[in-house]
Amino acid sequence: MNQPIKTVQVDSLRVHVYPTRQEMGASAGRAITEKINELLSDKPVIRMIFAAAPSQNEVLAYLAASPDVDWSRIDVFHMDEYVGLPENAPQRFGTFLREHLFDQVKPRTVNLIDSSANEAERDYAKLLTAAPIDIICLGIGENGHIAFNDPPVADFNDPAVIKRVQLDDVCRQQQVNDGCFPALNDVPQEALTLTIPTLMAGANLFCVVPGPTKRDAVRQMLTGPIITDCPASILRTHPNCTLYVDEASFGNALP
């Protein structure tokens, strides 16, 4: 088993630092698998929300390969989706999660955001709030966003479950940096996103953040004030959130 080279606590947030991205992803995947099985020992069905981003590749690969999870008892959701992309666009987050996990493990239900539907926000909010969310697998953006709650639109007391947002340019450029789009003008300007209170209502959060491009965001998340200038800073108040980072993203954030 891969052991972290550093474990620290920041407010309520547990932080595990690993030498490599691969070790980080495998350790997070193992912890998620253990939590799934713990919950399924007490509940007939659990509900999970997933982030869709290249930063989650190692975790999703671990979950897809794990033989120990009964996915037929898991309802799955995702946390954001672009507005305006064709249904078959490879950049759609629903497509990403189907390819990397859902089509392989066959969950009990797959609930994707239909961002083209007139009542998409109302319909998805109804699905999400039908029962509590047990596990959320998320990351953070280069601007500190969680889901598509960029600093200009982040609201720690948002009354909505899901909302339409304008994406800021830092967020959109990250999609180019990640290789998802060829140029900034190709990245949609709008998206639907679960709000911060919706994410914070999840019972168990596993946040996975690899790579040097996230170093500034991780530092602000861990050492700055808890404000919407770095939306991920709110995770320090969650009673059961663990942050998994590699040395490249952690840097010298903490002694």
Residue pairs with C-beta under 8 A, 6 or more apart in sequence:
1 27
1 30
2 18
2 23
2 26
2 27
4 16
4 17
4 18
4 27
5 17
5 18
5 19
5 247
6 15
6 16
6 17
6 250
7 14
7 15
7 16
7 17
8 15
8 17
8 254
9 15
10 222
10 236
10 254
11 226
11 236
11 237
12 236
12 237
12 238
12 239
12 241
13 222
13 235
13 236
13 238
13 241
13 242
13 243
14 241
14 242
14 243
15 222
15 242
15 243
15 245
15 250
15 254
16 24
16 27
16 242
16 243
16 244
16 245
17 245
17 246
17 247
17 250
18 24
18 27
18 244
18 245
18 246
18 247
19 246
19 247
20 246
20 247
21 58
21 210
21 211
21 246
21 248
22 58
23 246
24 58
24 208
24 210
24 244
24 245
24 246
25 57
25 58
25 59
25 61
25 62
25 208
25 210
25 244
26 58
26 62
27 244
28 58
28 59
28 62
28 206
28 208
28 242
28 244
29 58
29 59
29 61
29 62
29 63
29 66
30 62
31 206
31 242
32 59
32 63
32 135
32 137
32 206
33 62
33 63
33 66
33 68
33 69
35 135
35 204
35 206
36 46
36 48
36 69
36 74
36 135
37 68
37 69
39 46
39 134
39 135
40 46
40 70
40 73
40 74
43 134
44 73
45 73
45 74
45 75
45 108
46 73
46 74
46 75
46 134
46 135
47 74
47 75
47 76
47 77
47 131
47 132
47 133
47 134
47 135
48 74
48 75
48 76
48 77
48 133
48 134
48 135
48 136
48 137
49 76
49 77
49 78
49 79
49 133
49 135
49 136
49 137
49 138
49 194
49 199
49 202
50 56
50 60
50 76
50 77
50 78
50 79
50 97
50 101
50 136
50 137
51 78
51 79
51 80
51 137
51 138
51 139
51 147
52 78
52 79
52 80
52 93
52 94
52 96
52 97
52 100
53 96
53 139
53 178
54 178
54 179
54 180
55 139
55 178
55 208
55 209
55 210
55 211
55 214
56 100
56 137
56 139
56 208
57 100
58 208
58 210
59 137
59 206
59 208
60 97
60 100
60 101
61 100
63 69
63 101
63 105
64 100
64 101
64 104
64 105
69 105
71 105
71 106
71 107
71 108
72 106
72 107
72 108
73 108
74 107
74 108
75 107
75 108
75 109
75 111
76 97
76 102
76 107
76 109
76 110
76 111
77 111
77 112
77 127
77 128
77 133
78 93
78 94
78 97
78 112
78 113
79 136
79 138
79 147
79 193
79 194
79 199
80 93
80 113
80 147
80 148
80 191
80 192
80 193
80 194
81 92
81 93
81 94
81 112
81 113
81 115
81 191
81 192
82 89
82 91
82 92
82 93
82 115
82 188
82 190
82 191
83 115
83 116
83 164
83 188
83 190
83 191
83 192
84 115
84 188
84 189
84 190
85 91
85 92
85 115
85 188
87 116
88 95
89 95
90 96
91 175
91 180
91 181
93 113
94 112
94 113
97 112
98 110
102 110
111 124
111 127
113 120
113 124
113 162
113 192
114 120
114 123
114 124
115 191
115 192
117 123
120 162
120 192
121 160
121 161
121 162
121 163
121 164
121 192
124 161
124 162
124 192
125 160
125 161
125 162
128 161
128 162
128 194
128 198
129 161
132 201
132 203
133 201
133 202
133 203
134 202
134 203
134 204
135 202
135 203
135 204
135 205
135 206
136 199
136 202
136 204
136 205
136 206
137 206
137 208
138 146
138 147
138 199
138 205
138 206
138 207
138 208
139 146
139 207
139 208
139 209
140 146
140 207
140 209
140 214
140 217
140 218
140 221
140 231
140 232
141 150
141 170
141 171
141 174
141 214
141 217
142 170
142 171
142 174
142 177
142 213
142 214
142 216
142 217
143 150
143 151
143 168
143 170
143 171
143 174
143 217
144 151
144 217
144 220
144 221
144 229
144 230
144 231
144 232
144 233
145 151
145 154
145 171
145 231
145 232
146 196
146 199
146 231
146 232
146 234
146 235
147 193
147 194
147 195
147 196
147 199
148 165
148 167
148 171
148 191
148 192
148 193
149 155
149 165
149 193
149 195
149 196
149 231
150 165
150 167
150 168
150 170
150 171
150 231
151 168
151 228
151 229
151 230
151 231
152 166
152 168
153 163
153 165
153 166
154 196
154 228
154 231
155 195
155 196
155 228
156 196
156 197
156 228
156 234
157 197
158 195
158 196
158 197
158 198
160 195
161 194
161 195
161 198
162 192
162 193
162 194
162 195
162 198
163 192
163 193
163 195
164 190
164 191
164 192
165 190
165 191
165 192
165 193
166 189
166 190
167 187
167 188
167 189
167 190
167 191
169 184
172 184
172 187
172 189
173 184
173 187
174 213
175 181
175 187
176 182
176 183
176 184
176 186
176 187
177 213
180 187
181 187
196 231
196 234
199 205
200 234
200 237
200 238
203 240
204 240
204 241
205 235
205 238
205 240
205 241
205 242
206 241
206 242
206 244
207 232
207 235
207 241
207 242
207 243
207 244
208 244
209 217
209 218
209 243
209 244
209 245
209 249
210 245
210 246
210 248
210 249
211 246
211 248
211 249
212 248
212 249
212 251
214 245
214 249
215 248
215 249
215 250
215 251
215 253
217 230
217 232
218 245
218 249
218 250
218 251
218 253
219 251
219 253
220 229
220 230
220 232
220 233
221 230
221 232
221 233
221 235
221 236
221 243
222 236
222 253
222 254
223 253
223 254
224 230
224 233
225 233
226 233
226 234
226 236
226 237
227 233
235 241
235 243
